[in-house]
Amino acid sequence: MFKNILISLCIFMSVLVFVYRIYLHYFRQHFFSMKFMTKIGTFHFVFLLILYLKFFEETFFLWLCGISSLIILPSVFFIFLKIHQKQFHSEFVRFLSLTILSMQQGYGFTSAFQRILQTGNWKQRRVFQHIFDNVAFSQQEKLSYTGPFGVFIDEIREQFVEVKNNQHQGIERLFNFRKNLRDRLIFRQKSRQIWTFFLFQLGILSVIYVGIFIFVVHEYGFFEFKKQFLLSFLFYFCGVAVVIFLAKGKKWSI
């Protein structure tokens, strides 16, 4: 019994370490506030503590529930994070347009940025503020965004640093940057449309195939016609591969 308790305690502490590191990573993305992350983290801790107290003698079940919680809750965060990142692109273009307009009215870049940030009702205010702090104050911590979104944030920061250091070319540089971003948004919209079209075709193909397969297996069995089924599997996956190949090969002009 003592051995099981010790193993359960090790599992509990290991899961807690992973929980802390995962939520710390998401907090550093600056999409969620400390208050919100604290509430979610507290809920996760209490959930794990209850599991440990109730199932400390059943080590495998405790391990399974702990791993499941590490997959499910962070996955929900990951989905919300991706949604926020997609929303950021379109909102940033609007934010940039208002900043340009404010600079045309005679404000400097930093004054215009702060003015628009304070007056607008921005869903991505925390990200905007974090970018501004890294541009305006050199002692700020390095931006911690990762992946393609991190590359985009780094590009924004570099552009803003250039505008801050070269105020006489600021409006022109921001105009060009905004045009480039709008072209990218149009390209992404067209890409989503074509992928939706091909995925719709793939979905219809799959539904028809699965329906026929279930009907044939139900009526005639599987092993009597296993060679034919294997051949049909080959044709099906070839069809899927062709659809994906056509979707990837489709080119849109910006």
C-alpha positions as CSV (number, residue, x, y, z in Angstrom):
1,M,0.0,0.0,0.0
2,F,2.8,2.4,0.9
3,K,4.4,1.7,-2.5
4,N,1.2,2.6,-4.3
5,I,0.8,5.8,-2.3
6,L,4.4,6.8,-3.2
7,I,3.8,6.1,-6.9
8,S,0.6,8.0,-6.9
9,L,2.3,11.0,-5.2
10,C,5.0,11.0,-7.9
11,I,2.3,10.9,-10.6
12,F,0.4,13.7,-8.9
13,M,3.5,15.9,-8.6
14,S,4.6,15.2,-12.2
15,V,1.2,16.2,-13.6
16,L,1.3,19.4,-11.5
17,V,4.6,20.3,-13.0
18,F,3.3,19.8,-16.5
19,V,0.1,21.8,-15.6
20,Y,2.2,24.7,-14.4
21,R,4.5,24.8,-17.5
22,I,1.5,24.5,-19.9
23,Y,-0.5,27.3,-18.3
24,L,2.6,29.5,-18.0
25,H,3.2,29.1,-21.7
26,Y,-0.3,30.1,-22.5
27,F,-0.1,33.1,-20.1
28,R,3.0,34.3,-21.9
29,Q,1.1,34.5,-25.1
30,H,-0.8,37.5,-23.6
31,F,-4.2,36.5,-24.8
32,F,-5.5,35.6,-21.4
33,S,-5.3,37.6,-18.2
34,M,-3.5,36.5,-15.0
35,K,-6.9,36.4,-13.2
36,F,-8.4,34.1,-15.8
37,M,-5.4,31.8,-15.9
38,T,-5.3,31.7,-12.1
39,K,-8.9,30.6,-11.9
40,I,-8.4,27.8,-14.6
41,G,-5.2,26.7,-12.9
42,T,-6.8,26.6,-9.5
43,F,-9.7,24.5,-10.9
44,H,-7.2,22.1,-12.5
45,F,-5.2,21.8,-9.3
46,V,-8.3,21.1,-7.2
47,F,-9.5,18.5,-9.8
48,L,-6.2,16.7,-9.6
49,L,-6.1,16.9,-5.8
50,I,-9.5,15.3,-5.6
51,L,-8.4,12.6,-8.0
52,Y,-5.3,11.9,-5.9
53,L,-7.2,11.7,-2.6
54,K,-9.9,9.4,-4.0
55,F,-7.8,7.1,-6.2
56,F,-4.3,7.2,-4.6
57,E,-4.3,3.4,-4.3
58,E,-5.3,2.9,-8.0
59,T,-2.1,4.2,-9.6
60,F,-3.0,3.3,-13.2
61,F,-6.4,5.0,-13.0
62,L,-4.9,8.1,-11.4
63,W,-2.2,8.2,-14.1
64,L,-4.8,7.8,-16.9
65,C,-7.0,10.6,-15.5
66,G,-4.0,12.9,-15.0
67,I,-2.8,12.4,-18.6
68,S,-6.4,12.9,-19.9
69,S,-6.6,16.2,-18.0
70,L,-3.3,17.3,-19.5
71,I,-4.7,16.6,-23.0
72,I,-8.3,17.8,-22.7
73,L,-8.0,21.2,-20.9
74,P,-4.8,22.4,-22.7
75,S,-6.4,21.3,-26.0
76,V,-9.4,23.6,-25.3
77,F,-6.9,26.4,-24.6
78,F,-5.1,25.7,-27.8
79,I,-8.3,25.9,-29.8
80,F,-9.2,29.3,-28.2
81,L,-5.7,30.5,-28.8
82,K,-5.9,29.7,-32.5
83,I,-9.2,31.5,-32.7
84,H,-7.7,34.6,-31.1
85,Q,-4.8,34.5,-33.4
86,K,-7.0,34.4,-36.5
87,Q,-9.1,37.3,-35.1
88,F,-5.9,39.2,-34.4
89,H,-5.0,39.6,-38.1
90,S,-8.2,41.4,-39.1
91,E,-8.3,43.5,-36.0
92,F,-4.7,44.5,-36.3
93,V,-5.4,45.9,-39.9
94,R,-8.2,48.1,-38.4
95,F,-5.9,49.2,-35.6
96,L,-3.2,50.0,-38.0
97,S,-5.6,52.1,-40.2
98,L,-6.7,54.2,-37.2
99,T,-3.1,54.7,-36.1
100,I,-2.2,56.0,-39.5
101,L,-5.2,58.3,-39.4
102,S,-4.1,59.6,-36.0
103,M,-0.6,60.2,-37.3
104,Q,-2.0,62.2,-40.3
105,Q,-3.7,64.4,-37.8
106,G,-0.3,65.4,-36.3
107,Y,0.3,62.8,-33.6
108,G,3.7,61.0,-33.3
109,F,3.8,57.3,-33.7
110,T,3.9,56.4,-30.0
111,S,1.2,59.0,-29.1
112,A,-1.0,57.8,-31.9
113,F,-0.6,54.2,-30.9
114,Q,-1.4,54.9,-27.2
115,R,-4.4,57.1,-28.2
116,I,-6.0,54.5,-30.4
117,L,-5.3,51.7,-27.9
118,Q,-7.0,53.6,-25.1
119,T,-10.0,54.9,-27.1
120,G,-10.9,51.7,-29.0
121,N,-12.7,48.6,-27.7
122,W,-10.1,46.1,-28.8
123,K,-10.4,42.4,-28.1
124,Q,-6.7,42.0,-28.6
125,R,-5.7,44.9,-26.3
126,R,-3.3,42.8,-24.3
127,V,-1.4,41.8,-27.4
128,F,-1.3,45.3,-28.8
129,Q,-0.1,46.6,-25.4
130,H,2.6,44.0,-25.2
131,I,3.9,44.8,-28.7
132,F,3.9,48.5,-27.8
133,D,5.9,47.9,-24.6
134,N,8.5,46.0,-26.5
135,V,8.8,48.7,-29.1
136,A,8.8,51.7,-26.7
137,F,10.9,50.2,-23.9
138,S,14.0,48.3,-24.6
139,Q,14.1,46.7,-21.1
140,Q,10.9,44.7,-21.8
141,E,11.1,40.9,-22.0
142,K,11.5,39.4,-25.4
143,L,8.3,38.5,-27.2
144,S,7.5,34.9,-26.5
145,Y,5.1,34.0,-29.3
146,T,5.9,30.9,-31.3
147,G,5.1,29.4,-34.7
148,P,3.8,31.4,-37.7
149,F,2.0,33.8,-35.3
150,G,5.3,34.5,-33.6
151,V,6.9,35.3,-36.9
152,F,4.0,37.7,-37.7
153,I,4.4,39.4,-34.3
154,D,8.1,39.8,-34.8
155,E,7.4,41.3,-38.2
156,I,5.1,43.8,-36.6
157,R,7.6,44.7,-34.0
158,E,10.4,45.2,-36.5
159,Q,8.1,47.5,-38.6
160,F,7.1,49.5,-35.6
161,V,10.7,49.9,-34.4
162,E,11.6,51.3,-37.9
163,V,8.7,53.7,-37.8
164,K,9.6,54.8,-34.3
165,N,13.2,55.5,-35.3
166,N,12.3,57.1,-38.6
167,Q,9.3,59.3,-37.9
168,H,9.6,61.3,-41.1
169,Q,8.9,58.0,-43.2
170,G,6.5,56.5,-40.6
171,I,3.2,57.1,-42.4
172,E,4.5,55.9,-45.8
173,R,6.0,52.8,-44.2
174,L,2.8,52.0,-42.3
175,F,0.8,52.5,-45.5
176,N,2.9,49.9,-47.3
177,F,2.7,47.6,-44.4
178,R,-1.0,47.8,-44.3
179,K,-1.3,47.2,-48.0
180,N,0.8,44.1,-47.6
181,L,-1.3,42.8,-44.8
182,R,-4.6,43.4,-46.7
183,D,-3.2,41.4,-49.6
184,R,-2.3,38.6,-47.3
185,L,-5.8,38.6,-45.8
186,I,-7.4,38.4,-49.3
187,F,-5.1,35.5,-50.1
188,R,-6.0,33.6,-46.9
189,Q,-9.7,34.1,-47.6
190,K,-9.3,32.7,-51.1
191,S,-7.2,29.8,-49.8
192,R,-9.9,29.0,-47.2
193,Q,-12.6,29.1,-49.8
194,I,-10.8,26.7,-52.1
195,W,-9.9,24.3,-49.2
196,T,-13.5,24.4,-48.0
197,F,-14.6,23.4,-51.6
198,F,-12.2,20.5,-51.8
199,L,-12.9,19.3,-48.2
200,F,-16.6,19.4,-49.0
201,Q,-15.9,17.1,-52.0
202,L,-13.8,14.9,-49.9
203,G,-16.6,14.7,-47.3
204,I,-19.2,13.7,-49.8
205,L,-16.8,11.1,-51.2
206,S,-16.1,9.7,-47.7
207,V,-19.8,9.6,-46.8
208,I,-20.8,7.7,-50.0
209,Y,-17.9,5.3,-49.6
210,V,-18.5,4.5,-45.9
211,G,-22.2,4.1,-46.5
212,I,-21.7,1.6,-49.4
213,F,-19.0,-0.2,-47.4
214,I,-21.3,-0.6,-44.3
215,F,-24.2,-1.8,-46.5
216,V,-22.0,-4.4,-48.3
217,V,-20.4,-5.7,-45.2
218,H,-23.8,-6.0,-43.5
219,E,-25.4,-7.8,-46.4
220,Y,-22.5,-10.1,-47.6
221,G,-19.9,-10.1,-44.9
222,F,-16.3,-9.0,-45.0
223,F,-14.0,-12.0,-45.3
224,E,-15.7,-13.4,-48.4
225,F,-14.8,-10.3,-50.4
226,K,-11.7,-9.1,-48.6
227,K,-9.7,-8.8,-51.8
228,Q,-12.3,-6.6,-53.3
229,F,-12.5,-4.5,-50.1
230,L,-8.7,-4.0,-50.0
231,L,-8.9,-2.9,-53.7
232,S,-11.6,-0.4,-52.8
233,F,-9.5,0.9,-49.9
234,L,-6.7,1.5,-52.4
235,F,-9.0,3.4,-54.8
236,Y,-10.5,5.4,-51.9
237,F,-7.2,6.6,-50.5
238,C,-5.9,7.3,-54.0
239,G,-9.0,9.5,-54.4
240,V,-8.3,11.3,-51.2
241,A,-4.6,11.8,-52.2
242,V,-5.7,13.3,-55.6
243,V,-8.1,15.7,-53.9
244,I,-5.4,16.9,-51.5
245,F,-2.9,17.2,-54.3
246,L,-5.3,19.3,-56.4
247,A,-6.1,21.5,-53.4
248,K,-2.4,22.1,-52.7
249,G,-1.6,22.7,-56.3
250,K,-4.3,25.4,-56.7
251,K,-2.6,28.8,-57.1
252,W,-4.3,32.1,-56.3
253,S,-3.0,35.4,-57.6
254,I,-2.9,38.2,-55.0
